């Protein structure tokens, strides 16, 4: 669960988004990335198993 302030202004939301983008760019520049195809293959496999009987 995440809790976000209700009274956040448009400027605060904009700054938060800019901060998140900056972190993502820093991660990319540092090589902390995941191949998109591999990521989606893992997600598909994970959620396919979740639909099987006895998997929660």
Beta strands, then each sheet from edge to edge (+ up, - down):
end
